[in-house]
Amino acid sequence: HKKLTTMTAPSLTIGTALLAFSPTLILFFLIILPKPQLTILSVVAAFAYLLSAFGSSLIWLILNAIFQFSTNNNEDGNNSISSIGALLALTVPSVLIQCIVRMQFVKLYFGVEDVIRKSVAKHEAETTQANNNNNSTQEEHAETNALQLQLNDLSCSLASGTGYALLHTLFLFGTLLASESHEGSNYYGNLNSASGYYGGGGGSTGHGGTLYQYSCGGVMPSLMNGALVGMMFSVLDVFWMMLTFFGMRRRLRSRRGGVAAVVGGCGGGMLSFLREMTSFWKGIDDSTQGGNAALGLVIVSHLLASLVLAPNGTIEDGCKISLPSLAGVVVLVAVLFFRGVKGHFLPMDQRARIEELRLGGGGMMGSHHVE
């Protein structure tokens, strides 16, 4: 039995790692890596997730110190109440902090984008003036046009979401991978019976077997469970970042604000989403209210995705409930996204710019497609 598990552990580790990272790695290598600007944006977005993870952990440590969730979970009388409290203390602050960090990241990007566009406009004016003085007829703005094509909300939100999702998946899957590598020999139940299974670690090092956990012990190895969760959350992270770009572009177009406005946008966005949920089926308005609704969808769906994972950590074979439910959230967010922003994800000025280049920049458009 031990020989069999140590032989299969490396293939299991490699296979689940490919499963967990496949969506984001495909986007990264095919779309983002060839573009230096998008690569930089992806790395910065990964750092943004690191900040949100630090903030969520800090809030959890404070709440746990105050309410002592870990201690109360060991008391039978308060077990169910403290479990619900711990679940809410983990999910709600984390969702709100990630919302704030994403919004602040997008707001910072918009500020950098404004500086770049002003610099590009100045360069174009200087180039035009120089060509007029020299009576030159050469193409004036091929490089700057290509740059502005790359700096559109579609490509930049995709790059940002991919970087954010990569680090998030690394945290989700890496934790289980570390447990899998732990050298232990724990057996749960009677190994010779149908209910018994090996629960130790060390499959990756050859000093044990494949890790199984209570929440999914009778269904699949923990690495497979974690890989599926990581893969689905990576897809959600990309959608959430793209919706944040859409929402913040509409919000900041009509009003400016600091951190207080961004924090208020989380609560206001959720109210707008609940009030205008039916608008997603016919398309989100290209307005501030539509932007708030998009941000609200991010918060509500993120909270829902976090809560459906509760059985995965509290109920025997709870992954039978959590994994299909999480897949349902992914499908729901994807449908609402495509129906809500179809045809007007890019703001009007970017759409006009791209259309102008399509009509007047034939040579350049042949070599620089719109991402």
C-alpha positions as CSV (number, residue, x, y, z in Angstrom):
1,H,0.0,0.0,0.0
2,K,2.8,2.5,0.9
3,K,4.7,1.7,-2.3
4,L,1.6,2.3,-4.4
5,T,0.9,5.7,-2.9
6,T,4.5,6.9,-3.1
7,M,4.6,6.0,-6.8
8,T,1.4,7.8,-7.6
9,A,2.1,10.9,-5.5
10,P,4.4,12.7,-8.0
11,S,1.9,12.3,-10.9
12,L,-0.9,13.4,-8.6
13,T,1.0,16.5,-7.6
14,I,1.9,17.5,-11.1
15,G,-1.5,16.8,-12.5
16,T,-3.4,18.7,-9.8
17,A,-0.9,21.6,-10.1
18,L,-1.6,21.8,-13.9
19,L,-5.3,21.7,-13.2
20,A,-5.2,24.5,-10.6
21,F,-3.0,26.9,-12.7
22,S,-4.1,26.0,-16.2
23,P,-6.6,28.9,-16.8
24,T,-4.3,31.6,-15.6
25,L,-1.1,30.1,-17.1
26,I,-2.8,29.9,-20.5
27,L,-3.8,33.6,-20.3
28,F,-0.4,34.6,-19.0
29,F,1.7,32.8,-21.7
30,L,-0.5,33.4,-24.7
31,I,-1.8,37.0,-24.1
32,I,0.1,38.7,-21.3
33,L,3.8,37.7,-21.5
34,P,4.4,38.9,-25.1
35,K,3.3,42.4,-24.0
36,P,5.8,44.0,-21.5
37,Q,3.2,46.6,-20.3
38,L,0.7,43.8,-19.5
39,T,3.3,41.7,-17.8
40,I,4.2,44.6,-15.4
41,L,0.5,45.2,-14.7
42,S,0.0,41.5,-13.9
43,V,2.9,41.5,-11.4
44,V,1.6,44.6,-9.7
45,A,-1.9,43.0,-9.5
46,A,-0.3,40.0,-7.8
47,F,1.2,42.3,-5.2
48,A,-2.2,43.8,-4.7
49,Y,-3.6,40.4,-3.8
50,L,-0.7,40.0,-1.4
51,L,-1.7,43.2,0.4
52,S,-5.3,42.0,0.6
53,A,-4.3,38.6,2.0
54,F,-2.2,40.4,4.6
55,G,-5.1,42.7,5.5
56,S,-7.5,39.8,5.8
57,S,-5.1,37.8,8.0
58,L,-4.6,40.8,10.3
59,I,-8.3,41.3,10.7
60,W,-8.8,37.6,11.4
61,L,-6.1,37.7,14.1
62,I,-7.8,40.7,15.8
63,L,-11.3,39.2,15.7
64,N,-10.0,35.8,16.9
65,A,-8.2,37.4,19.8
66,I,-11.4,39.3,20.8
67,F,-14.0,36.5,20.3
68,Q,-11.7,33.5,20.7
69,F,-13.2,31.4,17.9
70,S,-10.4,28.8,18.1
71,T,-11.0,28.3,21.8
72,N,-14.7,28.2,21.6
73,N,-14.6,25.5,18.9
74,N,-13.3,23.1,21.4
75,E,-16.4,23.5,23.6
76,D,-19.3,21.3,22.6
77,G,-22.0,23.7,23.7
78,N,-20.7,26.6,21.7
79,N,-19.3,24.7,18.7
80,S,-22.0,25.5,16.1
81,I,-22.4,29.1,17.2
82,S,-18.6,29.7,17.2
83,S,-18.2,28.0,13.8
84,I,-20.7,30.3,12.2
85,G,-19.0,33.3,13.9
86,A,-15.6,32.1,12.7
87,L,-17.0,31.6,9.2
88,L,-18.4,35.1,9.0
89,A,-15.3,36.6,10.6
90,L,-13.2,34.9,7.9
91,T,-15.4,35.6,4.9
92,V,-17.0,39.0,5.3
93,P,-13.8,41.0,6.2
94,S,-11.8,39.2,3.5
95,V,-14.4,39.9,0.8
96,L,-14.6,43.6,1.8
97,I,-10.8,44.0,2.0
98,Q,-10.3,42.4,-1.4
99,C,-13.0,44.7,-2.8
100,I,-11.3,47.8,-1.5
101,V,-7.8,46.6,-2.6
102,R,-9.1,45.8,-6.1
103,M,-10.8,49.2,-6.4
104,Q,-7.8,51.1,-5.1
105,F,-5.6,49.1,-7.6
106,V,-7.8,50.0,-10.5
107,K,-8.0,53.6,-9.4
108,L,-4.2,53.8,-9.2
109,Y,-3.9,52.3,-12.7
110,F,-6.3,54.9,-14.1
111,G,-4.1,57.6,-12.6
112,V,-1.0,56.0,-14.3
113,E,-3.0,55.7,-17.5
114,D,-3.8,59.4,-17.5
115,V,-0.1,60.3,-17.2
116,I,0.8,57.9,-20.0
117,R,-1.9,59.2,-22.3
118,K,-0.9,62.8,-21.7
119,S,2.7,61.9,-22.4
120,V,1.6,60.1,-25.6
121,A,-0.4,63.2,-26.7
122,K,2.6,65.4,-26.1
123,H,4.8,63.1,-28.1
124,E,2.3,63.0,-31.0
125,A,2.1,66.8,-31.1
126,E,5.9,67.1,-31.1
127,T,6.1,64.4,-33.9
128,T,3.5,66.1,-36.0
129,Q,5.2,69.5,-35.6
130,A,8.6,68.0,-36.6
131,N,7.1,66.3,-39.6
132,N,5.4,69.5,-40.7
133,N,8.6,71.5,-40.4
134,N,10.5,68.8,-42.4
135,N,7.7,68.3,-44.9
136,S,7.8,64.6,-44.0
137,T,5.1,62.2,-45.2
138,Q,6.0,59.2,-43.1
139,E,3.5,57.5,-40.8
140,E,3.5,59.6,-37.6
141,H,2.1,57.7,-34.7
142,A,2.5,54.0,-35.4
143,E,4.3,53.2,-32.1
144,T,2.0,55.4,-29.9
145,N,-1.1,54.0,-31.6
146,A,0.1,50.5,-30.8
147,L,0.7,51.5,-27.2
148,Q,-2.7,53.0,-26.8
149,L,-4.3,49.9,-28.4
150,Q,-2.6,47.8,-25.7
151,L,-3.7,50.1,-22.9
152,N,-7.4,49.4,-23.1
153,D,-9.6,48.2,-20.3
154,L,-10.1,44.8,-21.9
155,S,-6.5,43.8,-22.1
156,C,-5.4,45.5,-18.9
157,S,-8.3,44.1,-16.8
158,L,-7.5,40.6,-18.2
159,A,-3.8,41.0,-17.3
160,S,-4.6,42.4,-13.8
161,G,-7.0,39.6,-13.1
162,T,-4.6,37.0,-14.3
163,G,-1.8,38.3,-12.0
164,Y,-4.2,38.5,-9.1
165,A,-5.5,35.0,-9.7
166,L,-2.1,33.4,-10.0
167,L,-1.0,34.5,-6.6
168,H,-4.4,33.6,-5.1
169,T,-4.2,30.1,-6.6
170,L,-0.7,29.7,-5.3
171,F,-1.8,30.5,-1.8
172,L,-4.8,28.1,-2.0
173,F,-3.0,25.2,-3.6
174,G,0.4,25.8,-2.0
175,T,-1.1,25.3,1.5
176,L,-2.4,21.9,0.6
177,L,0.8,21.0,-1.2
178,A,2.8,21.8,2.0
179,S,0.4,19.5,4.0
180,E,0.9,16.8,1.3
181,S,4.6,17.1,1.7
182,H,4.5,16.7,5.5
183,E,6.0,13.4,6.6
184,G,3.2,11.8,8.6
185,S,1.5,8.4,8.8
186,N,-2.1,9.0,10.0
187,Y,-4.8,6.5,9.4
188,Y,-8.5,7.3,10.0
189,G,-10.9,4.6,10.9
190,N,-10.1,1.0,10.1
191,L,-7.9,0.9,7.1
192,N,-9.2,-2.6,6.1
193,S,-12.8,-1.4,6.1
194,A,-14.7,0.6,3.5
195,S,-14.7,3.7,5.7
196,G,-11.0,3.6,6.6
197,Y,-8.5,5.7,4.7
198,Y,-5.0,7.0,4.9
199,G,-4.9,10.6,6.2
200,G,-1.2,11.4,6.5
201,G,1.1,13.3,4.3
202,G,4.4,12.8,2.7
203,G,3.3,11.6,-0.7
204,S,5.5,14.1,-2.4
205,T,8.6,13.0,-0.4
206,G,8.0,9.3,-0.3
207,H,7.5,9.2,3.5
208,G,3.8,8.5,3.6
209,G,0.8,8.5,1.3
210,T,-1.6,10.7,-0.4
211,L,-3.3,13.3,1.9
212,Y,-7.0,12.9,2.5
213,Q,-9.1,15.1,4.7
214,Y,-12.3,14.6,6.6
215,S,-14.2,17.0,4.3
216,C,-13.4,15.0,1.2
217,G,-11.8,11.8,2.5
218,G,-14.3,9.4,0.8
219,V,-14.4,11.3,-2.5
220,M,-11.0,12.4,-3.7
221,P,-7.5,13.4,-2.5
222,S,-7.1,16.8,-0.9
223,L,-4.8,18.0,-3.6
224,M,-7.5,17.3,-6.2
225,N,-10.1,19.1,-4.1
226,G,-7.8,22.1,-3.6
227,A,-6.9,22.2,-7.3
228,L,-10.5,22.3,-8.3
229,V,-11.2,25.1,-5.8
230,G,-8.1,27.0,-6.9
231,M,-9.0,26.7,-10.6
232,M,-12.6,27.9,-10.1
233,F,-11.5,30.8,-7.9
234,S,-8.8,31.8,-10.5
235,V,-11.6,32.1,-13.1
236,L,-13.7,34.1,-10.7
237,D,-10.7,36.4,-9.9
238,V,-10.4,37.3,-13.6
239,F,-14.1,38.1,-13.9
240,W,-14.1,40.1,-10.7
241,M,-11.1,42.2,-11.8
242,M,-12.7,42.9,-15.2
243,L,-16.0,43.9,-13.5
244,T,-14.0,46.1,-11.2
245,F,-12.4,47.9,-14.2
246,F,-15.9,48.3,-15.7
247,G,-17.4,49.6,-12.5
248,M,-14.6,51.9,-11.5
249,R,-14.4,53.4,-15.0
250,R,-18.0,54.4,-14.9
251,R,-17.8,55.7,-11.3
252,L,-14.6,57.7,-11.7
253,R,-15.8,59.2,-15.0
254,S,-18.5,61.2,-13.2
255,R,-17.0,61.7,-9.7
256,R,-13.6,61.6,-8.1
257,G,-12.8,60.6,-4.5
258,G,-10.2,59.3,-2.2
259,V,-10.1,56.1,-0.1
260,A,-13.4,57.0,1.6
261,A,-15.2,57.1,-1.8
262,V,-13.7,53.7,-2.7
263,V,-14.8,52.2,0.6
264,G,-18.3,53.7,0.1
265,G,-18.3,52.2,-3.3
266,C,-18.3,48.6,-1.9
267,G,-21.5,49.2,0.1
268,G,-23.1,51.4,-2.5
269,G,-22.3,48.9,-5.2
270,M,-24.0,46.0,-3.3
271,L,-27.2,48.1,-2.9
272,S,-27.1,49.0,-6.5
273,F,-26.6,45.4,-7.5
274,L,-29.6,44.3,-5.4
275,R,-31.7,47.1,-6.8
276,E,-30.8,46.6,-10.4
277,M,-30.1,42.9,-10.6
278,T,-32.6,42.4,-13.5
279,S,-30.5,44.9,-15.5
280,F,-27.8,42.3,-15.9
281,W,-30.0,40.2,-18.2
282,K,-30.6,43.1,-20.6
283,G,-27.2,44.8,-20.2
284,I,-25.7,47.1,-17.5
285,D,-26.2,50.8,-18.0
286,D,-23.1,52.6,-19.2
287,S,-23.4,55.0,-16.3
288,T,-22.4,55.5,-12.6
289,Q,-25.4,53.3,-11.5
290,G,-24.3,50.6,-13.9
291,G,-20.8,50.8,-12.5
292,N,-22.1,50.5,-9.0
293,A,-24.1,47.5,-10.0
294,A,-21.0,45.8,-11.5
295,L,-19.1,46.4,-8.3
296,G,-22.1,45.0,-6.3
297,L,-22.0,41.8,-8.4
298,V,-18.4,41.4,-7.4
299,I,-19.1,41.7,-3.7
300,V,-22.3,39.5,-3.7
301,S,-20.8,36.8,-5.9
302,H,-17.5,36.8,-3.9
303,L,-19.4,36.4,-0.7
304,L,-21.5,33.6,-2.1
305,A,-18.4,31.8,-3.5
306,S,-16.8,32.0,-0.1
307,L,-19.8,30.8,1.9
308,V,-20.5,27.8,-0.4
309,L,-17.1,26.5,0.6
310,A,-18.2,26.2,4.3
311,P,-19.3,22.5,3.9
312,N,-15.8,21.8,2.5
313,G,-14.3,22.4,5.9
314,T,-17.0,21.4,8.3
315,I,-19.0,18.4,7.0
316,E,-17.8,14.9,6.2
317,D,-17.5,14.7,2.4
318,G,-18.7,18.3,2.3
319,C,-16.9,18.7,-1.0
320,K,-19.9,17.0,-2.6
321,I,-21.8,20.1,-1.8
322,S,-19.2,22.8,-2.1
323,L,-17.6,21.9,-5.4
324,P,-20.8,21.8,-7.5
325,S,-22.1,25.0,-5.7
326,L,-18.8,26.8,-6.5
327,A,-19.1,25.7,-10.1
328,G,-22.6,27.1,-10.2
329,V,-21.3,30.5,-8.9
330,V,-18.6,30.5,-11.7
331,V,-21.3,29.8,-14.4
332,L,-23.6,32.5,-12.9
333,V,-20.9,35.2,-12.8
334,A,-19.8,34.3,-16.3
335,V,-23.4,34.6,-17.7
336,L,-24.1,37.8,-15.8
337,F,-20.8,39.3,-17.0
338,F,-21.3,38.5,-20.7
339,R,-24.9,39.6,-20.7
340,G,-24.3,42.7,-18.6
341,V,-21.3,44.3,-20.4
342,K,-21.8,42.8,-23.9
343,G,-20.9,45.5,-26.5
344,H,-19.9,48.2,-24.2
345,F,-17.2,46.9,-21.8
346,L,-14.7,49.5,-23.3
347,P,-15.5,53.1,-22.5
348,M,-16.7,55.3,-25.4
349,D,-13.3,57.1,-25.9
350,Q,-11.5,53.8,-26.2
351,R,-14.1,52.4,-28.6
352,A,-13.8,55.6,-30.7
353,R,-10.0,55.4,-30.7
354,I,-10.0,51.8,-31.9
355,E,-12.6,52.5,-34.5
356,E,-10.5,55.4,-35.8
357,L,-7.4,53.3,-36.0
358,R,-9.4,50.6,-37.8
359,L,-10.6,53.0,-40.4
360,G,-7.4,55.0,-40.9
361,G,-4.5,52.8,-39.7
362,G,-4.7,49.8,-42.0
363,G,-1.0,49.0,-42.0
364,M,-0.5,49.4,-38.3
365,M,-3.7,47.4,-37.4
366,G,-2.3,44.5,-39.4
367,S,0.6,44.1,-37.1
368,H,-1.0,45.2,-33.8
369,H,-4.3,43.6,-33.1
370,V,-6.6,44.8,-30.4
371,E,-6.2,42.6,-27.3
